[in-house]
Amino acid sequence: MAAKTYGIDLGTNTIKVYKKGEGVILHERNIIAIENKKKVIAVGDEAYEMNEKAPATIKVVSPVRSGVIADISNMQRLLTSIISKVNGGKKSTSTFYISVPTDITSVEKKSFYDTVLASNSKVKDISIVEKSIADALGVGLDITNARGVMVVNIGADTTEISIISLGGIVLSKLINVGGNKLDESIKLYVKKKYNLAIGSKTAETIKINLASALPGSDETIAVFGRNIVNGLPAQMDINSEMVYDSIKEYLHTIVDAIKVILERTPPEISSDIIESGIYVTGGSSAIKGLDTLIASNTDLKVNICDKADSTVVEGLGRIIEEPDLKELAYNIKQMTTRR
Ligand SMILES: Nc1ncnc2c1ncn2[C@@H]1O[C@H](COP(=O)(O)OP(=O)(O)OP(=O)(O)O)[C@@H](O)[C@H]1O
């Protein structure tokens, strides 16, 4: 059987897979359900359906936390199952390109490599790509020239802010703020203000429907939860102003981190960024008004990207398909010589 080449973005909430010649073939939740501590009963979206609903014998686990692999053995089991699925249940010799956050330790980066290596018995080769490099390529930017660009990826547990020039990372900062913090905050706010306990999925639905980075919107949705005073199931209307109050602090933390990186950016690159603006990617960049919030606080143009939750895996795809971009990937031996 012919060798296959895959690009894999192992995010905190989602796992995305690109297959050479085909494009993005998988985009699912990065989550696994295990019965009696041993048996894998579901992975991906199917396991996510079980989250917060499963009996005590079934554990539903997210192996990536804050952008790094926190549970190596479950990540290996999940990835083994995902690779088998994309390979149609067969084992075939495969080459992998994997994205890793820049601002993590080399031990944490190596765990991504080790996980992919252990997940498939027929690994031919594994190349590593800095996540922000893949991200910028996925946006469609040419990053190999001397024009500096700024990319801000707002994901589930993390926001990674990077300045890229000449195919390398000039500056990078990873903060542990992303969509999951917003969900948590909405959950706490609803509990405190309305005595209503809601699950993480409901909090995410509220965010996706009502979150805005600016005050003044007036929308309402009905949500279901448990009244913590009488313990009974209850329904309540939640409005967008309440959601704004609960998330605004975190959005300002992201804006502040962007400003810190801008302050440290070399002047010649700053002038490039004034012209091209900031590129904002990641699933959480879909929050309404986020571009306006960042633009008004930085005086820079802000570009929110199409398919912003898939730019990293699309960028891995470009490296796989375009021979000129191969040099942006590196192997495990070169890892220690990189920043
Ligand atoms: N329409 C939307 N509005 C607001 N948030 C959204 C929307 N769609 C997705 N999100 C959020 O985007 C986040 C997932 O984004 P993404 O897939 O880029 O993250 P990830 O790669 O899994 O995480 P990380 O980059 O932190 O490792 C989740 O928090 C999700 O709730």
The ligand as an SDF file (V2000), in Angstrom:
LIG
                    3D

 31 33  0  0  0  0  0  0  0  0999 V2000
  -18.8490   30.6610   16.8380 N   0  0  0  0  0  0  0  0  0  0  0  0
  -18.0540   30.6590   17.9160 C   0  0  0  0  0  0  0  0  0  0  0  0
  -18.0890   31.6890   18.8070 N   0  0  0  0  0  0  0  0  0  0  0  0
  -17.2890   31.6900   19.8950 C   0  0  0  0  0  0  0  0  0  0  0  0
  -16.4140   30.7030   20.2030 N   0  0  0  0  0  0  0  0  0  0  0  0
  -16.3340   29.6590   19.3480 C   0  0  0  0  0  0  0  0  0  0  0  0
  -17.1310   29.5640   18.1800 C   0  0  0  0  0  0  0  0  0  0  0  0
  -16.8290   28.4030   17.5400 N   0  0  0  0  0  0  0  0  0  0  0  0
  -15.8900   27.7770   18.2910 C   0  0  0  0  0  0  0  0  0  0  0  0
  -15.5920   28.5320   19.3780 N   0  0  0  0  0  0  0  0  0  0  0  0
  -14.6430   28.1980   20.4470 C   0  0  0  0  0  0  0  0  0  0  0  0
  -13.3640   27.9640   19.8920 O   0  0  0  0  0  0  0  0  0  0  0  0
  -12.6270   27.1000   20.7670 C   0  0  0  0  0  0  0  0  0  0  0  0
  -11.9760   26.0030   19.9560 C   0  0  0  0  0  0  0  0  0  0  0  0
  -11.0810   26.6050   19.0690 O   0  0  0  0  0  0  0  0  0  0  0  0
   -9.8590   25.8010   18.4330 P   0  0  0  0  0  0  0  0  0  0  0  0
  -10.3550   24.5860   17.7360 O   0  0  0  0  0  0  0  0  0  0  0  0
   -9.0690   26.8000   17.6360 O   0  0  0  0  0  0  0  0  0  0  0  0
   -9.0610   25.4090   19.7580 O   0  0  0  0  0  0  0  0  0  0  0  0
   -8.0540   24.2190   20.0550 P   0  0  0  0  0  0  0  0  0  0  0  0
   -7.0620   24.1400   18.9470 O   0  0  0  0  0  0  0  0  0  0  0  0
   -8.7920   22.9840   20.3930 O   0  0  0  0  0  0  0  0  0  0  0  0
   -7.3930   24.7690   21.4020 O   0  0  0  0  0  0  0  0  0  0  0  0
   -5.9440   25.3220   21.7770 P   0  0  0  0  0  0  0  0  0  0  0  0
   -5.4950   26.1580   20.5960 O   0  0  0  0  0  0  0  0  0  0  0  0
   -6.1770   26.1320   23.0080 O   0  0  0  0  0  0  0  0  0  0  0  0
   -5.0850   24.1210   22.0230 O   0  0  0  0  0  0  0  0  0  0  0  0
  -13.6260   26.5420   21.7860 C   0  0  0  0  0  0  0  0  0  0  0  0
  -13.4790   27.2220   23.0240 O   0  0  0  0  0  0  0  0  0  0  0  0
  -14.9750   26.8840   21.1420 C   0  0  0  0  0  0  0  0  0  0  0  0
  -16.0080   27.0720   22.1000 O   0  0  0  0  0  0  0  0  0  0  0  0
  1  2  1  0
  2  3  1  0
  2  7  2  0
  3  4  2  0
  4  5  1  0
  5  6  2  0
  6  7  1  0
  6 10  1  0
  7  8  1  0
  8  9  2  0
  9 10  1  0
 10 11  1  0
 11 12  1  0
 11 30  1  0
 12 13  1  0
 13 14  1  0
 13 28  1  0
 14 15  1  0
 15 16  1  0
 16 17  2  0
 16 18  1  0
 16 19  1  0
 19 20  1  0
 20 21  2  0
 20 22  1  0
 20 23  1  0
 23 24  1  0
 24 25  2  0
 24 26  1  0
 24 27  1  0
 28 29  1  0
 28 30  1  0
 30 31  1  0
M  END
$$$$
